[in-house]
Amino acid sequence: MSSPNYQNLLQSVSRNLATLRADIPDVMKGFGEMARAATQDGALDKKTKELIALALGVAAHCDACIGFHTQALAKLGATKSEVEEALGMAVYMGGGPSLMYSANAIAAFTEFTEAAPPRFESRRPVTPRVAAAAAPRSAARTSSWARSLASRGLRLDQFGCFPRADRFPGQGKQAGYALHVTPIAIPINGHQLSFFKP
């Protein structure tokens, strides 16, 4: 069994789904609404839900499901280790056949992660002025601030700046601008920091 080219497979399936959307719009609209409701952030985040969906796609031996969910995981920034652990559970529950489709899932994930553009750009160009602006912070203060941000799922780059969350290459109507960012306000040392988190 050879693994399919998942980008080509998804293009083909998407064309066929467009036919179904035209022919049975109520069913397809209902399925789309169910998918949106099931995948929205809740007690589990979207990435965890996509890992579950990938494991179910492997157990069902569904190559198109594997393709769509590995593509989503690549876009959500999942790591190969996270995908492999989810696949390990699929193999545990589904045995040898799930192992064969897990091999395809890793091939699909690799295909989509190699094709994916980098997620972040630096907020400012790397110049001596930018480095000098970050230099006055003491190492202890910067470290404590960075730990406080990291505990909230945020990080500073090597210059003490937030990574740029308002630009992603290749997404949106005009390449380079993200459509999905979440405003965040965090109180730190008596100040309110406001910025966006992807």
C-alpha positions in Angstrom: 0.0 0.0 0.0 1.5 3.3 -1.0 0.4 6.6 0.5 -1.4 9.0 -1.7 -0.3 12.5 -2.5 -2.6 14.2 0.1 -2.6 17.7 -1.5 -3.9 16.2 -4.8 -6.3 14.0 -2.9 -7.8 16.9 -1.0 -8.2 19.0 -4.1 -10.1 16.1 -5.8 -12.3 15.5 -2.7 -13.0 19.3 -2.4 -14.1 19.4 -6.0 -16.5 16.5 -5.4 -17.8 18.1 -2.1 -18.6 21.3 -4.1 -20.8 19.1 -6.3 -22.6 17.8 -3.2 -23.0 21.3 -1.8 -24.8 22.3 -5.0 -26.9 19.1 -5.1 -27.8 18.6 -1.4 -27.2 22.0 0.2 -29.3 21.4 3.3 -27.3 18.3 4.2 -24.0 19.9 3.5 -25.0 23.1 5.4 -26.0 20.9 8.4 -22.7 19.0 8.3 -20.7 22.2 8.1 -22.6 23.6 11.1 -22.0 20.4 13.1 -18.3 20.5 12.2 -17.9 24.1 13.3 -19.7 23.4 16.6 -17.6 20.3 17.3 -14.3 21.9 16.5 -14.6 25.2 18.2 -12.5 25.8 21.3 -14.1 24.6 24.5 -12.8 22.4 27.3 -10.5 21.0 24.6 -8.7 23.3 22.2 -8.9 23.0 18.4 -5.6 21.2 18.1 -6.6 18.5 20.6 -9.9 18.0 18.8 -8.0 17.7 15.5 -5.7 15.1 17.0 -8.8 13.1 18.1 -10.3 13.5 14.6 -7.1 12.3 13.0 -7.1 9.2 15.2 -10.7 8.5 14.3 -9.9 8.9 10.6 -7.0 6.4 10.9 -9.3 4.0 12.7 -11.9 4.4 10.0 -9.3 3.9 7.3 -10.3 7.2 5.6 -7.5 8.7 3.5 -9.4 11.9 2.9 -10.1 12.3 6.6 -6.4 11.8 7.3 -5.6 14.4 4.7 -8.0 17.1 6.0 -7.1 16.6 9.6 -3.3 16.5 9.1 -3.6 19.6 7.0 -5.5 21.3 9.9 -2.9 20.1 12.4 -0.1 21.5 10.3 -1.9 24.9 10.2 -2.5 24.8 14.0 1.2 24.2 14.6 1.0 20.6 15.9 4.3 18.9 16.4 5.3 15.6 14.9 5.5 14.2 18.5 1.9 15.2 19.2 0.6 13.6 16.0 2.6 10.4 16.7 1.2 10.1 20.2 -2.4 10.4 18.9 -1.5 7.9 16.2 -0.2 5.6 18.9 -3.6 5.6 20.6 -5.2 4.8 17.2 -2.9 1.8 16.8 -3.5 0.7 20.4 -7.2 0.6 19.8 -7.2 -0.5 16.1 -4.3 -2.8 15.7 -2.4 -3.6 12.5 -4.8 -1.9 10.0 -4.6 1.3 12.0 -0.8 1.0 12.0 -0.8 1.0 8.2 -3.0 4.1 8.0 -0.9 5.8 10.8 2.1 5.4 8.4 0.0 7.3 5.8 -1.0 9.9 8.4 2.7 10.6 9.1 3.4 10.9 5.4 0.5 13.4 5.1 1.5 15.4 8.1 5.1 15.6 6.7 3.7 16.7 3.3 1.6 19.5 4.8 4.3 20.7 7.3 6.9 20.9 4.6 4.6 22.9 2.4 3.5 25.3 5.3 5.0 28.7 5.5 6.6 29.9 8.7 4.0 31.0 11.3 5.5 34.2 12.6 7.6 37.2 11.4 9.6 39.4 13.7 7.6 42.5 14.9 10.5 44.8 14.0 13.5 44.4 11.7 16.6 43.2 13.3 18.7 46.3 13.7 21.2 47.5 16.3 18.6 50.1 17.5 16.0 47.4 18.2 18.6 45.3 20.1 19.7 48.4 22.1 16.1 49.2 23.0 15.7 45.8 24.6 19.1 45.9 26.3 18.3 48.2 29.3 16.1 45.5 30.9 17.8 43.6 33.6 18.2 39.8 33.0 16.2 39.0 36.1 13.3 41.4 35.2 13.2 40.2 31.6 13.3 36.5 32.8 10.5 37.0 35.3 8.4 38.9 32.7 9.0 36.3 30.1 8.0 33.5 32.6 4.8 35.4 33.4 3.9 35.7 29.7 4.9 32.0 29.0 2.5 30.9 31.7 -0.2 32.5 29.6 0.9 30.9 26.4 2.8 33.9 25.1 6.5 34.6 24.5 9.0 37.3 23.7 11.5 37.1 20.9 15.2 37.5 21.5 14.9 41.3 21.4 12.2 41.4 24.1 9.4 42.0 21.6 6.2 40.1 21.0 6.3 38.0 17.8 4.1 39.5 15.2 0.6 38.0 15.3 -1.1 40.2 12.8 0.8 38.8 9.8 1.0 35.3 8.5 2.4 34.6 5.0 -0.1 33.1 2.4 -3.4 33.5 4.3 -6.3 35.8 3.9 -7.5 37.8 1.0 -4.2 39.6 0.7 -1.3 37.3 1.4 0.4 38.2 4.6 -2.5 39.2 6.8 -4.2 36.9 9.3 -7.9 36.7 9.6 -8.0 35.0 13.0 -6.4 36.7 16.0 -7.6 37.0 19.6 -7.2 40.2 21.5 -5.6 39.7 24.9 -5.2 42.1 27.8 -2.9 40.9 30.7 -2.1 42.9 33.9 1.7 42.7 34.6 3.4 44.7 37.3 0.5 47.1 37.6 0.3 47.7 33.8 -2.3 46.5 31.3 -0.7 45.0 28.2 -2.9 44.6 25.2 -1.9 42.7 22.1 -3.1 39.9 19.8 -2.6 36.1 20.1 -3.1 33.9 17.0 
